[in-house]
């Protein structure tokens, strides 16, 4: 099993450009999450999904959109990138619905917006 | 709403012990602990549930004090491999335990 994978690993954008980050998991997990990590801020939840076709806002959703068309994939989109979105983005997934469960993280995507 | 971790950073020699605390201003239903090594993804350590349950992972254990709304992570006889940043995560509600809010992290450095 590959676990949780993220594409791409690195990306540099100019202000105003758009891009999509792809997260894929092969563990048949129901829940999927997108986090951003900035120095001294810990992990902050952007959006999450509790199942195929569903999405919900997290702590810092502004400037991002997500889609979960297939159970194994969770896409994070930036429509008009801003320098404040320079960060490391982590995707995670977990199996259990409604009970505390382990989150498995992907390797991360380092995004720089110039 | 973000849990507060203390200390922010700690430096140890191999074999020394450390305690990392995680405090919440809201009621705790469970506490999740993760470790992240530099340049890598966070990795799950353990989950603690209501009831003051204590769990262990190798020589790392944790407690959960529901009354104090606090959890503590105990690293005993630390090894070089324990170096990294430790995060606690708490669910926002008992009905949505998948949605975690993480603390700002505690950086642990173990020196030979």
Interface residues (C-beta under 8 A of the other chain):
Chain A: X31 X33 X40 X41 X42 X43 X44 X45 X48 X50 X56 X58 X59 X90 X94 X96 X97 X98 X99 X100 X101 X102 X103 X104 X105 X106 X107 X108
Chain B: X2 X29 X30 X32 X34 X40 X41 X42 X43 X44 X47 X49 X87 X89 X91 X95 X97 X98 X99 X100 X101 X102 X103 X104 X105
